[in-house]
Amino acid sequence: MGRKTKTERQAALQIPALEIAEVPATEPRILPDLTTDRAEQLAVAEIDMQIALPKSKVPVHYKLLYKHRAQAAGIKGKAAKRSTWDWLARQMKELVLTEKDKLRVEEFYALLDANGIDHSKWTSRTPGWEGRLRMTGGIALRRRLADSGVLKLADGTERQMPEADLQILVHKFSL
């Protein structure tokens, strides 16, 4: 027996040729933008631009995590999309961020001072310094909150951290 070609083998086995049904071409499906609020669209666009920054200290997967977490919770605005949006982040938005979610540096320094956090070593004014100050100061505040459970405000009043949020911080900073 010699070599058989593919067609000869198929003919010998009598395998019928497969008929492929023609699939009609369709236009690509574009999902509608579910965000109708113009300010929210601008906030999402700004966060998307920040995610694409090549020299950011925050890894892209964290930026995406923050953004998707805020969108899933239905939280509008830029502040929630660039932070963990825990209890302290919500307090900081109320206390030290402007209406456009920019850091009010003097109020933030006063908050750090009220909680006994030394910020004198954070003097860099290179591009992105306000974000680094907010993140570094936020970490220092979270460490202090994990110890005391109380956020001291610049005016001398105190805010008690909810127990569930406190337990998360205690676990995170006890490692």
Secondary structure, 3 states (H helix, E strand, C coil): CCCCCHHHHHHHHCCCCCCCCCCCCCCCCCCCCCCCCHHHHHHHHHHHHHHCCCCCCCCHHHHHHHHHHHHHHCCCCHHHHCCCCCHHHHHHHHHHECCCCCECHHHHHHHHHHCCCCCCCCCCCCCCHHHHHHHHHHHHHHHHHHHHCEEECCCCCEEECCHHHHHHHHHHHCC
